[in-house]
Amino acid sequence: MKIGIIREGKNPPDKRTPFTPDRLKVLARTYVDRLSFQVESSPFRCYADEEYREAGIEVVEDISDCDMLFGVKEVPVSQLIPEKTYFFFSHTIKKQPRNRNLLQAILEKNIRLIDYEVLKDESGNRVVAFGRWAGIVGAYNALWTYGKKTALFDIKRAYECFGQQELNQELQKVQLPPVKIVVTGAGRVGGGVLEILNKLGIRQVSTYEFLHFYFEEPVFTVLHSEDYNRRKSDGGFDKAEFYSNPELYESHFLKFAEAGEILIGAAYWDPEAPKLFELKNLAEDDFSLSVIADVTCDIDGSIPTTIRASTILDPVYDIERSTGKEIPAFGSQSSISVMAIDNLPCELPREASMEFCGQLEKWVLPALLEENAPILERATIARDGDLTLEFMHLTDYVYPHE
């Protein structure tokens, strides 16, 4: 079985790679006579072509004879090769409008699509993700944004740092007043956020302390779903019910928006679940948030101020409180500054790629050699020109007028 690592085609190009040179060198030996690897030449990848060549991996211009093609972000429709098996983040399972034509093309070209986002173990836990690095860079960028907005400190952008070691050195320049930080989410992404906040020595407090106590130092609290969602009928919360029927719930997040100044959004959001707040709430006198770092970057999702994705080179835009409209970054002292980069791990691409490669090595490569491996079957969105049974709910998304 021949595996190809594709050149990222989105613009601006993603620098990450699913497989690093040093690990491919080991994998080629481990799976000799069973798996072989080719890398499509790329001038943008965080690991240069020459690094792969030095590791003994073939670098080519044409990977059309490979059986399995691994990428990171969505593959442009014009670059899809018919009849192949692709692994990448398709960003289609939430019926994202911008990628409808991608999934349509995948079906037309008889491509098997295995989406990293739905690769899960027997317990339903995701096993392949960049979430930790999104959290690390997202939290760092939240602090960078706060420093710019307040002029209290100035640190390099994450992508300007040569790896995590230099990023940690930059964190030593951060001097925070007694600011309150709200973090939503305690999964892989939230864990990355906590790594940064803990490196700074910021104290974690309970939700009760966060809402009712005054502190003379910066503090943060981590919110779980039950902390800011309640059943519409009686104000209660049942975890299983919330995840199966989120439409029965409403948000009561505003008390945290009144107590906190920085929000770092790191929680997975179901489109049927309530939003944290409404844009109209921004104009209320007691809405205190001034910096929002939406690590999950769901456009018009759980955080209504995320009206579009920002970019690594242009990371922040402001939302005017009175109108809910976008204005230039830091355009007003009273506006809310939003950091909503949708490819945060690209700012530390080598470290992020190394960890991702380890996950593929553990969960995916052995499954490739297993006939009808359950983990791959569950993550297959399309095959043989049709949606798989698990993803038939995407039918109206792919064929909206039928």
C-alpha positions, 0 to 999 in steps of 0.5 A: 500500500502506497501512502502519499503526503499531499501538498496543502492546496488552500490559500494561504497554504497550511504549513503543517504536515501529517507525517514528519521526516524523522517518523517517516524514516522509522515507519518505512522500516517498521512497515517495510514490504507493507507500506511505502511513503511518498511526499509531494514536493511543497515550498510551504511545508514546515519541513523542507523537501530536503529534510524528507530526502535526508530521511530516505523518503521519496519526494515527488511532483506527482502522487497520483499512483498512491493508494492513500492520500494524507493532508491536513486542511480541505483539498481544493476541488480542482486538486482532488484525484478520483477513485482515491482514499483521502484523509483530511479535515473536511469541515463538512460534518456541521454542514458548513456552507463553504465546503458543500461543493467540496463534498459534492465533488468527493461524491462525484469523483468516487473518493473515499473520505475519512475525516480526522474529526470523526476518528474516534476510539471505542468510547467515542473519544477523538484520537487524532487532532491538533486541539492541544496546539490550538489551545496553546496558541489561542491562549497565547494570542488572547494574551497578545491581544490583551497586551495590544489593547491595553498597552500593558505589555508587548510580546512577539506573535506566536508564529514569530517564535522559533518553536515553543521554547521561545514562546515560553520565553515571551510569556515571561514578559506578560504582566497582567493586572487583576483581570478575570479570565473565562475559559469554556471547555475542558477537553483537548483544546481547553487543556492547551489553554490551561498549559499557557495560563498555568505557565504564567502562574495564574490562579484557577478559581471556582465559578462561585469565587469567580462570580462573587469574590474580588481578587488582587491578582489575575485569576481564571475559571474553567466552565463546563456545559452545566455552568452556563446552560440550563433547561428551559422548562425548569432551570435544571441540567442533565448532561446526557439530555443536553448532548442528545437534545441541546435545543431544550436548553438556554444559556445563562452565560451572561453572569460570567460576561459581567464578571470577566474581562477576557473570554477564551472559547475552547468548547465544542459547540453543537449548532442546536445548542444555545449561543453564549450570548446575543450580539444585543447584549454587548451594548449592556452596561454590565457586559464586561468582556473586552477581549474574546479569543474564539479558539474553536472559531465557529462562524456565527456559532457559540460566540456571536462576535465571531462573524468571520475567521481572522488570519495569522497575519491579520489576527484581530478585528473589533466588534462595536458594542452599540451596533454589533458591527465589525470595525478595525482592530483596536479601533475603539477603547470600548469595542470588543477585540476578537481573535478568531484565527481558524488555523492556530496550530499553524503558528507552531507548525513543527511541534503541532505536526510532530504530535499529530504524526504520533497520533496517526502512527498509533491509531491509523497506520495499524488500522490501514492493514486491518480489513474493514477496521472499525475506527476507519469505517466509523470515520468514513463520510463518503465512499463509492459515490455516496454518503455512508450510513453514519452520515446520511444526515448530510444528504440535504446539505449535499443535495439542497434542492432535491 
